[in-house]
Amino acid sequence: MGQNVSVVRESQVDHGCYKAYKFEYKWTLQNFKILVTKTAVGSSTVSSALDLKVGDKTNSFNLILYSHGYNERVKDYLSVYLKKNSTDEMLIQFSCAILDSNSRELNAKCIKQKISIESHLGWMAFCRRDFLLDDKNKILLDGTLNLNCVLEIFENKAIMNVEIEDNDPYMNKSQLKMFQDMNQLLLEGHFSDVTLKVDGKNFPAHKAILSARSAVFKTMMKSQLGANSKEINILDIKADAVKEMLQYIYSGEIGYIDVQMAQELYYAADKYELCDLKKMCNKIMVCNLDISNAIDILLLGHKHSDDDLKYTTIEFIAKNAPEIQEKEEWMLLMKNFSELANMVFKHLSKKP
């Protein structure tokens, strides 16, 4: 069980100044419902080795799934990791999504990280197990779980310029406990000294924590008006996005969010200078780009001077030009943001 991994397609892709080798594959876990009954917290299912050739080197990887979570903290979730077996340092972007019984992608996640000797990257809380097992969601076909995976291995020179992101799945217990305690403080609202008021909803918070996590909140609290005020009115962000932002501020994590929420949260992260949260939202948007949202995400990247998001979206639009250029949003883009439309045309002219 867990050995069936099929490489669907291999290609090379451009990421601005750098190229990457792209491998798309599907991991099929037959009898997943039976697997769940026979495993416990910390028990893993490991795929057969993926031997992927990049240039003149072959790199070996395994996919690892914990059906009851990597540890007690995430026992209600699936944990999913990609394990690199070679000793070479490399920059990797790994995407993973659940395929439902109609082959539609759900719960798509993406992570980009520089990894070294025999490292892992992935997600402790990839997806709730009960969501997969609920027949109403039509995910398991004949008890089989299918994961759609995309692995991009960047050329070596990209490693020198990447900002290392710490996504170590083996975070020590004291850090985990601290995040749990902080999140509980937020949920209970004890000792709060400021309230964020949004769309008629109130979110109790703590000035010291907001200030420690956000330079914008810090400046606000240091001012005479902020120091004496017990309320902060937020008019330009939806309540659900503020709730997710607070969860990140207190715990360093966000829950499962869709691409629309990622756009809202991205705006909030930029406004309050929460750089890591902004990166998380960027990744969610990139991993969930489609014909219906590409123009909106392009405009968001342009508005916030996010060149990575902007150029990735331009590349996607160029690849899907026939479908996107029929949409009303494209006509409005050409009318109101001609420079962005010209960038798409320029990208199209470079295609063979």
C-alpha positions in Angstrom: 0.0 0.0 0.0 1.2 3.5 -0.8 3.7 2.4 -3.5 1.8 3.5 -6.6 3.5 6.8 -7.8 3.3 7.6 -11.5 5.2 10.5 -13.2 2.7 12.1 -15.5 4.8 14.8 -17.2 8.3 16.3 -17.2 9.1 19.8 -18.4 11.2 22.9 -17.9 9.7 26.2 -16.7 11.0 29.8 -16.4 10.8 31.6 -13.1 12.0 35.1 -14.1 15.8 34.8 -14.1 15.9 31.1 -13.2 14.8 27.8 -14.8 13.3 24.9 -13.0 12.8 21.2 -13.9 9.1 20.4 -13.3 7.8 16.9 -12.5 4.1 16.2 -12.2 2.9 13.0 -10.7 0.1 11.3 -8.9 0.3 9.2 -5.7 -2.5 6.6 -5.4 -3.2 5.2 -2.0 -5.5 2.2 -2.4 -7.7 1.1 0.5 -7.2 4.3 2.3 -10.1 3.7 4.6 -8.5 0.5 5.7 -5.2 2.2 6.1 -6.8 4.7 8.5 -8.0 1.9 10.8 -4.6 0.2 10.9 -2.4 3.2 11.7 -1.9 5.5 14.7 -0.5 8.9 15.4 3.1 9.1 14.0 2.7 6.0 11.8 3.7 6.8 8.2 3.1 5.4 4.7 6.0 5.9 2.4 5.9 5.9 -1.4 8.3 4.1 -3.6 11.4 6.1 -4.6 11.0 8.9 -7.2 14.2 9.0 -9.2 14.1 12.3 -11.0 16.9 13.4 -13.4 18.0 17.0 -13.4 20.7 17.7 -15.9 23.3 14.9 -15.5 22.3 14.1 -11.9 19.5 11.8 -10.6 17.8 12.8 -7.4 15.8 10.5 -5.2 12.7 11.5 -3.3 9.9 9.8 -1.3 6.5 11.0 -0.4 5.5 10.4 3.2 1.9 10.5 4.6 0.8 10.3 8.2 -2.9 9.3 8.1 -3.3 10.2 11.8 -0.9 13.2 11.9 2.8 13.5 12.5 2.2 14.0 16.2 -0.6 14.4 18.8 -1.0 18.1 18.0 -2.3 17.3 14.5 -3.8 13.9 15.2 -7.1 14.9 13.4 -5.2 15.8 10.2 -3.2 14.2 7.5 0.5 15.2 7.5 2.2 15.1 4.1 5.9 15.5 3.4 8.4 15.2 0.5 11.7 13.7 1.6 14.9 14.3 -0.3 17.3 11.4 -0.1 20.3 12.9 -1.9 23.0 15.1 -0.2 22.9 17.9 -2.7 21.5 21.3 -1.6 18.7 22.5 -3.8 15.8 24.9 -4.1 12.5 23.1 -4.4 8.9 24.1 -4.9 6.5 21.4 -3.9 2.7 21.5 -4.5 0.2 18.9 -3.4 -3.6 18.7 -3.9 -6.3 16.1 -3.2 -8.1 14.7 -6.3 -11.8 14.0 -5.7 -13.7 11.3 -7.4 -14.2 13.6 -10.4 -10.5 14.4 -10.6 -11.0 18.0 -9.4 -8.2 19.4 -7.2 -9.1 20.2 -3.6 -7.0 21.7 -0.7 -4.1 22.6 -2.9 -1.0 23.7 -1.0 2.4 24.9 -2.1 5.7 25.4 -0.4 9.1 26.7 -1.7 12.2 26.1 0.3 15.9 25.5 0.1 16.7 22.1 1.6 20.0 20.3 2.3 21.0 16.8 3.3 18.1 14.4 3.5 15.6 17.1 4.4 11.8 17.1 4.5 9.3 19.7 3.4 5.6 19.7 3.6 2.7 20.2 6.0 1.9 18.9 9.4 -1.8 19.8 9.0 -2.4 19.2 5.4 -6.1 18.3 5.5 -8.6 17.2 8.1 -9.0 13.4 8.0 -12.8 13.5 8.6 -13.1 15.7 5.5 -11.6 13.0 3.4 -13.6 10.2 4.9 -17.0 11.9 4.6 -18.8 10.3 1.7 -20.7 13.5 1.0 -17.5 15.1 -0.2 -17.0 12.4 -2.9 -13.2 12.3 -2.5 -12.5 8.6 -2.1 -13.4 6.4 -5.1 -13.6 2.8 -4.1 -11.7 3.7 -0.9 -8.8 5.1 -2.9 -7.1 8.4 -2.1 -5.3 10.2 -5.0 -2.8 13.1 -4.4 -1.7 15.2 -7.3 1.8 16.5 -6.8 4.1 18.9 -8.7 7.8 19.2 -7.9 10.0 21.9 -9.3 13.7 21.7 -8.8 15.5 25.0 -9.5 18.8 25.3 -11.2 21.7 25.7 -8.8 22.3 29.4 -9.2 18.8 30.1 -7.8 20.0 28.7 -4.5 22.3 31.7 -3.9 19.5 34.2 -4.0 16.6 32.5 -2.2 15.5 33.6 1.2 15.6 30.5 3.4 12.2 29.8 4.9 12.0 27.8 8.1 9.3 25.2 7.6 10.9 22.5 9.7 8.2 19.9 10.5 10.2 18.9 13.6 9.5 22.1 15.5 10.5 21.6 19.1 7.8 21.0 21.7 8.4 24.2 23.7 7.7 26.3 20.6 4.6 24.4 19.8 3.4 24.8 23.4 4.0 28.6 23.2 2.0 28.9 20.0 -0.8 26.9 21.5 -0.9 29.1 24.6 -0.8 32.3 22.6 -3.6 31.1 20.4 -5.7 30.2 23.5 -5.1 33.7 24.8 -6.6 35.1 21.6 -9.6 32.7 21.7 -10.4 33.4 25.4 -9.8 37.1 25.2 -8.4 37.3 28.7 -6.5 40.5 29.7 -7.3 42.1 26.4 -6.7 45.8 26.3 -7.8 46.7 22.8 -10.7 45.7 20.5 -10.5 45.5 16.7 -13.9 46.6 15.4 -14.7 45.3 11.9 -18.1 45.1 10.1 -20.0 45.2 13.4 -17.8 42.4 14.9 -15.4 42.8 17.8 -12.1 41.1 18.2 -10.4 41.4 21.6 -6.6 41.6 21.4 -3.5 42.7 23.3 -1.5 45.8 22.4 1.8 44.3 23.4 1.3 41.3 21.1 0.1 43.3 18.1 3.0 45.7 18.5 5.6 42.9 18.8 4.3 41.2 15.6 3.5 44.3 13.4 5.6 47.4 12.9 2.4 49.2 11.8 0.5 48.3 15.0 3.6 49.3 17.0 3.7 52.7 15.5 0.0 53.1 16.1 0.2 52.1 19.7 3.2 54.3 20.4 1.3 57.4 19.3 -0.6 59.3 22.0 -3.9 58.5 20.3 -3.2 54.8 20.1 -1.8 54.5 23.6 -5.0 55.9 25.1 -7.5 54.2 22.7 -9.2 50.9 23.5 -10.6 50.5 20.0 -9.2 50.2 16.5 -11.7 50.6 13.7 -10.8 48.7 10.5 -12.9 49.8 7.5 -11.1 48.3 4.5 -10.7 44.6 5.5 -13.4 42.0 5.9 -14.1 40.5 9.4 -13.1 37.0 8.3 -9.7 38.2 7.0 -9.1 40.1 10.3 -9.9 37.0 12.2 -7.3 35.0 10.2 -4.8 37.8 10.5 -5.1 37.7 14.3 -4.7 33.9 14.3 -1.5 34.3 12.4 -0.2 37.1 14.7 -0.8 35.0 17.8 0.0 31.5 16.6 2.2 31.9 13.4 -0.4 29.8 11.5 -3.5 30.2 9.5 -6.3 27.8 8.9 -7.5 26.4 5.6 -8.3 29.3 3.4 -9.5 29.5 -0.2 -7.9 31.7 -2.9 -10.5 34.5 -2.4 -9.7 34.7 1.3 -6.0 34.6 0.4 -6.4 37.7 -1.6 -8.2 39.5 1.3 -5.6 38.3 3.7 -2.7 39.3 1.4 -4.0 42.9 1.4 -4.2 42.8 5.3 -0.7 41.4 5.6 0.7 44.1 3.3 -1.1 46.9 5.2 0.2 45.7 8.6 3.6 44.6 7.3 3.3 41.0 8.2 5.8 39.7 5.6 5.6 36.0 6.3 1.9 36.0 6.2 2.1 37.9 2.9 4.3 35.1 1.5 1.9 32.4 2.7 -1.0 34.1 0.8 1.2 34.6 -2.2 1.9 30.8 -2.3 -1.8 30.0 -1.9 -2.7 32.3 -4.8 0.0 30.9 -7.1 -1.0 27.3 -6.3 -4.7 28.1 -7.1 -4.3 30.3 -10.2 -7.0 29.6 -12.7 -8.7 31.3 -15.6 -11.4 32.8 -13.4 -9.0 34.6 -10.9 -5.8 35.3 -12.9 -6.6 38.9 -13.8 -7.6 39.7 -10.2 -4.4 38.2 -8.8 -2.3 40.0 -11.5 -3.9 43.4 -10.4 -3.3 42.6 -6.8 0.4 41.8 -7.4 0.7 45.0 -9.5 -1.0 47.2 -6.8 1.3 45.9 -4.1 4.5 45.9 -6.2 4.9 42.2 -5.8 7.0 41.3 -8.9 7.1 37.6 -8.1 3.3 37.3 -7.9 2.9 39.6 -11.0 5.3 37.7 -13.3 4.1 34.3 -12.2 0.6 35.4 -13.0 1.6 36.9 -16.4 3.2 33.5 -17.3 0.0 31.7 -16.4 -2.1 34.2 -18.4 0.2 33.8 -21.4 -0.1 30.0 -21.3 -3.9 30.2 -21.1 -4.3 33.3 -23.4 -7.0 31.9 -25.7 -9.4 31.3 -22.8 -8.5 34.4 -20.8 -8.6 36.9 -23.6 -12.2 36.1 -24.3 -13.2 37.3 -20.8 -14.6 40.7 -19.9 -11.8 41.1 -17.3 -9.2 40.9 -20.0 -10.9 43.7 -22.0 -11.0 45.9 -18.9 -7.3 45.1 -18.2 -6.3 46.3 -21.7 -8.4 49.4 -21.3 -7.3 50.4 -17.8 -3.9 48.7 -17.3 -2.5 48.6 -20.8 1.1 48.2 -19.5 0.1 44.9 -17.9 -1.6 43.7 -21.0 1.5 44.6 -23.0 3.7 42.6 -20.6 1.5 39.6 -21.4 1.8 40.2 -25.1 5.6 40.5 -24.7 5.7 37.2 -22.9 3.6 35.6 -25.7 6.0 36.9 -28.3 8.8 35.0 -26.6 7.0 31.6 -26.8 8.2 29.3 -29.6 
